[in-house]
């Protein structure tokens, strides 16, 4: 018995490893938590995307508010142009982030599907039989089969692990400095501030008498005040948006790209190793 173990320790290790992995794959506990994490991330991304589009809408409304000085047109929207451009770029980032999360949901559903699990079960059983039972001229086929089995096992656990890595990296390393919930609240506050200034401007124009409008038309301090109000309304908004861009690029773009590189090098190294 001792000689058998010493002689076949590598096969016994693979047997224990693959059976343990198969047991975890069929337990579904990891899968449910991973799906919940991806769903929560997707919902959070949708909420932030909605906040960005709402901010874009109120800025577009404000950009249509023009204040006419004699011989000069002061477009309040020009004050907001840099913020609006940044919001539009942020919307593209959020669209890419939601696409990435959607792809993760599809891949997660694929590797946790019953068909995939049953396929993995069959591959693992044949794998372990083939560890101890050899056939004539089976080297090439056995080598390819073993590598495919390892790739299936890798995908089965690596894809769900992306959501765990995202969650752990965000909560322990990113959230203390880049809190998505807080940043989203700040974006909503900026949107409300811009909307309030715009509505007050429109209401004031409607309520003013003809004489007030004539006086206001030559009152440069009125225009300076409005510009200051809009500038104050969007104060620090660039910082909030850039922080959100950093978080979502890191979580939904950078980490999946790193995973793809790991998968590429894993498969490449696996299929370039000669079977001893």
URTAPE-V834094 format. One record per residue. N is the residue number from 1. PHI is phi in whole degrees, 0 to 359 (NA if undefined). PSI is psi in degrees with one decimal (NA if undefined). D_LAST is the distance of its C-alpha to the last C-alpha in Angstrom with 2 decimals. Layout:
N_PHI_PSI_D_LAST, N_PHI_PSI_D_LAST
//
This chain:
1_NA_-44.6_24.27, 2_296_-41.6_23.36, 3_296_-37.7_20.88, 4_297_-42.3_19.34, 5_294_-44.9_19.11, 6_295_-36.5_17.65, 7_285_-31.3_15.02, 8_241_27.8_14.14, 9_300_-36.9_15.16, 10_292_-39.2_12.25, 11_293_-41.2_12.94, 12_294_-35.9_16.60, 13_296_-45.4_16.44, 14_296_-37.6_15.08, 15_299_-49.3_17.76, 16_296_-43.7_20.41, 17_297_-49.3_19.56, 18_291_-38.4_19.62, 19_293_-40.5_22.69, 20_296_-42.7_24.47, 21_296_-40.2_23.86, 22_296_-40.6_25.11, 23_299_-43.7_28.14, 24_294_-38.7_28.98, 25_296_-34.2_28.62, 26_270_-4.9_31.09, 27_281_-27.7_33.49, 28_69_-1.1_34.81, 29_295_-46.5_36.30, 30_299_-38.8_34.23, 31_297_-45.9_35.03, 32_297_-42.1_38.78, 33_294_-41.1_38.98, 34_296_-43.1_36.88, 35_297_-40.3_39.14, 36_296_-41.0_42.20, 37_296_-42.5_41.07, 38_293_-42.7_40.46, 39_299_-43.0_43.78, 40_297_-41.7_45.62, 41_296_-40.5_44.22, 42_294_-44.2_45.22, 43_298_-40.9_48.70, 44_296_-41.1_49.11, 45_295_-39.4_48.19, 46_297_-41.1_50.71, 47_297_-46.1_53.40, 48_294_-40.0_52.87, 49_299_-41.6_52.80, 50_297_-39.3_56.08, 51_296_-40.7_57.61, 52_295_-42.0_56.69, 53_293_-34.9_58.24, 54_294_-41.4_61.33, 55_296_-40.3_61.71, 56_299_-38.0_61.35, 57_293_-45.3_64.10, 58_289_-31.4_66.60, 59_291_-40.4_66.00, 60_298_-38.9_66.63, 61_295_-42.4_69.86, 62_294_-33.5_70.86, 63_292_-18.5_70.21, 64_274_-2.1_72.87, 65_270_112.6_75.43, 66_248_137.9_77.55, 67_248_122.5_80.31, 68_263_111.4_83.02, 69_269_156.7_84.75, 70_303_124.8_87.61, 71_69_2.2_86.21, 72_219_138.7_82.63, 73_251_120.4_80.10, 74_260_108.4_77.85, 75_271_109.8_74.75, 76_301_-31.0_73.44, 77_302_-26.5_70.17, 78_297_-29.4_69.54, 79_293_-30.1_69.12, 80_263_-5.5_66.37, 81_306_-48.0_64.59, 82_300_-39.1_61.89, 83_292_-41.9_61.12, 84_296_-40.9_61.13, 85_298_-41.6_58.70, 86_294_-38.8_56.37, 87_296_-40.3_56.67, 88_295_-40.8_55.80, 89_294_-38.3_52.67, 90_295_-37.2_51.81, 91_299_-37.7_52.29, 92_294_-40.4_49.65, 93_298_-43.3_47.22, 94_294_-36.2_48.03, 95_296_-43.1_47.55, 96_295_-38.4_44.06, 97_295_-45.2_43.35, 98_294_-34.7_44.54, 99_296_-43.8_42.48, 100_299_-44.8_39.35, 101_294_-37.1_40.24, 102_297_-41.7_40.97, 103_296_-40.3_37.55, 104_300_-40.1_36.01, 105_297_-41.0_38.14, 106_295_-46.9_36.94, 107_296_-38.9_33.23, 108_296_-42.2_33.88, 109_296_-32.9_35.71, 110_292_-49.1_32.90, 111_281_-13.1_30.09, 112_258_2.3_32.56, 113_292_149.9_33.86, 114_301_-39.6_33.77, 115_299_-44.5_32.06, 116_297_-43.6_29.15, 117_295_-40.5_28.96, 118_292_-37.7_29.12, 119_298_-43.3_26.44, 120_296_-40.2_24.22, 121_302_-47.6_25.22, 122_297_-44.2_24.21, 123_297_-41.8_20.81, 124_292_-40.8_20.12, 125_297_-46.5_21.44, 126_296_-39.1_19.36, 127_304_-48.5_16.24, 128_287_-33.1_17.05, 129_295_-41.3_18.05, 130_289_-19.5_14.84, 131_297_-36.1_13.00, 132_250_-16.6_14.97, 133_244_118.3_16.08, 134_254_153.0_14.14, 135_235_167.0_16.01, 136_292_131.3_16.31, 137_53_45.6_14.48, 138_255_9.1_13.22, 139_302_-53.3_9.74, 140_294_-47.6_11.38, 141_296_-41.5_13.85, 142_297_-42.5_11.73, 143_298_-47.2_9.57, 144_296_-42.9_13.05, 145_298_-43.2_14.71, 146_298_-42.8_12.63, 147_292_-39.2_13.24, 148_296_-40.2_16.86, 149_298_-42.5_17.34, 150_294_-36.8_16.40, 151_294_-42.0_18.75, 152_298_-41.5_21.43, 153_294_-41.5_21.23, 154_299_-47.9_21.45, 155_295_-37.1_24.46, 156_301_-34.2_26.06, 157_254_-28.5_26.52, 158_292_-40.8_26.52, 159_295_-47.1_29.51, 160_298_-30.9_31.72, 161_292_-22.0_30.81, 162_302_-43.0_32.40, 163_294_-37.2_35.77, 164_292_-41.8_35.28, 165_297_-42.5_34.31, 166_301_-46.3_37.38, 167_294_-45.4_39.61, 168_293_-44.8_38.57, 169_296_-36.8_38.71, 170_290_-51.4_42.12, 171_292_-33.0_43.76, 172_258_-23.3_42.69, 173_239_-32.8_42.48, 174_261_-45.5_44.34, 175_303_-39.1_47.15, 176_304_-29.9_49.10, 177_252_-31.6_49.85, 178_235_81.0_49.36, 179_274_112.2_50.67, 180_299_-43.6_50.51, 181_299_-44.5_53.27, 182_292_-42.4_55.60, 183_296_-38.1_54.96, 184_295_-39.9_55.63, 185_299_-38.3_58.88, 186_295_-40.3_59.86, 187_297_-42.5_59.26, 188_297_-39.0_61.44, 189_295_-40.8_64.10, 190_298_-44.2_64.12, 191_301_-44.8_64.52, 192_295_-39.4_67.41, 193_295_-45.0_69.05, 194_295_-43.2_68.95, 195_298_-40.5_70.22, 196_296_-44.1_73.03, 197_297_-42.8_74.20, 198_296_-45.7_74.16, 199_296_-39.2_76.08, 200_296_-38.6_78.62, 201_295_-46.6_79.11, 202_296_-43.6_79.70, 203_296_-40.1_81.99, 204_295_-38.6_83.96, 205_295_-38.3_84.56, 206_288_-34.1_85.77, 207_275_-21.6_88.03, 208_294_143.5_89.66, 209_285_171.5_93.13, 210_299_-41.1_94.02, 211_295_-41.3_95.54, 212_297_-38.4_92.46, 213_294_-37.2_90.26, 214_292_-43.9_92.53, 215_295_-43.0_92.50, 216_297_-34.1_88.78, 217_298_-27.7_88.26, 218_253_10.4_89.73, 219_260_99.2_88.25, 220_293_-27.5_85.32, 221_296_-29.1_84.53, 222_297_-42.3_83.65, 223_290_-39.7_80.90, 224_297_-38.8_79.62, 225_296_-42.9_79.51, 226_295_-41.1_77.52, 227_297_-41.6_74.99, 228_297_-37.8_74.67, 229_295_-43.0_74.21, 230_291_-39.0_71.33, 231_297_-40.5_69.77, 232_292_-35.4_70.04, 233_295_-35.1_68.61, 234_259_13.2_65.36, 235_301_131.7_65.14, 236_69_2.0_61.54, 237_295_-34.9_60.25, 238_299_-41.3_58.06, 239_297_-42.4_56.41, 240_297_-44.9_55.76, 241_294_-44.2_54.26, 242_297_-39.4_52.02, 243_298_-41.4_50.76, 244_293_-38.4_49.93, 245_300_-44.2_48.13, 246_300_-46.9_45.99, 247_298_-50.7_45.11, 248_288_-33.1_44.24, 249_295_-42.1_42.31, 250_296_-48.1_40.22, 251_285_-45.8_39.69, 252_256_-9.4_39.40, 253_240_-53.4_38.18, 254_295_-50.6_36.39, 255_297_-43.8_34.23, 256_298_-36.1_33.09, 257_295_-41.3_32.29, 258_300_-41.8_30.18, 259_299_-42.4_28.38, 260_297_-39.0_27.76, 261_296_-42.6_26.29, 262_298_-44.2_23.97, 263_298_-43.2_22.96, 264_299_-49.1_22.49, 265_290_-31.1_20.29, 266_295_-49.4_18.25, 267_294_-40.4_17.65, 268_298_-46.7_17.21, 269_292_-35.3_14.56, 270_295_-41.1_12.78, 271_272_-3.4_12.88, 272_258_-10.5_12.08, 273_282_128.2_8.76, 274_281_138.3_6.10, 275_286_121.0_3.79, 276_277_NA_0.00
//
